[in-house]
Amino acid sequence: MSNNTICNCCNSLFADLDVPIKCDGCALLFHPKCSGLSASELKCLGLKNRVLKFFCSDCEKGLKELPELKSLLNKLLVEVENLKSNLGNNSNLSNEFIINEINERNKRAKNVIFYNIQESNSNQTGERLSYDNKQVNSTIASILVDTDNLPTPLKVIRLGRYQPGKLRPIKAIFESDSIVFDIIRNKNKLTHSNPPSTIYISTDRTPYQRDYMKSLKEELMTRTKNGESGLTIKFIKGTPKIVIVNTASNTLNNSQNFR
């Protein structure tokens, strides 16, 4: 064994009689004692036709993250295909636009927008911020089932400049997009409450998503005026589309999702 070889864990040189353990992932070398393997496991690694594999802590962590990375990759691929489908033959919108659009959506994935929440009349910034936090938390508590583990936003921000008589939306930033998914999935409980709440919730859409949704609503209105019935806007694999529903109640419930 070369006395210039260093263990990747303790950064110490191997002795001449040391038998290093090679990681089956990154191929780096480790002292047997640094590998964390038992004596029987070390013997198994020495077999010619061994089945047991050794992965260092970094590679082990990477293996555990693979399912999450695969899920994220699949999600990004779906978003790319959806964007290409929406853009159609518009050659003015390049691959650079698609990449920037996906990056922007990922930045907004942990945000929820709350509309029609009353504003505090306090002149103190801290008091207004505290009031907005309480209103957001109260709204979340009214729609989520697990009230013992309610998510709280990392930050809440009023969007736009204050104008008397006009309620500014609140952007709430959460720790993960799974929290956002749970909130959005239950948002219709606001309209089904007794009495129905005037507050409504949406994801934080990019300018392109807002424009696309606006064009869909205009198309829906035009088609309805032209005599088509039973139409609504529904998300299919993350993309809003105009679809036909069977009943008026389904139309109402689905259309409320896309305000």
Secondary structure as UniProt FT lines:
FT   TURN            3..4
FT   TURN            8..10
FT   TURN            16..17
FT   STRAND          21..22
FT   TURN            24..26
FT   STRAND          29..30
FT   HELIX           32..35
FT   HELIX           39..45
FT   TURN            48..49
FT   HELIX           57..87
FT   TURN            88..89
FT   TURN            91..92
FT   HELIX           95..108
FT   TURN            109..110
FT   STRAND          111..115
FT   HELIX           125..143
FT   HELIX           147..149
FT   STRAND          155..158
FT   TURN            164..165
FT   STRAND          170..173
FT   HELIX           177..185
FT   HELIX           187..189
FT   TURN            190..192
FT   STRAND          200..203
FT   HELIX           207..225
FT   TURN            226..227
FT   STRAND          231..236
FT   TURN            237..238
FT   STRAND          239..244
FT   HELIX           248..255
FT   HELIX           256..258
//
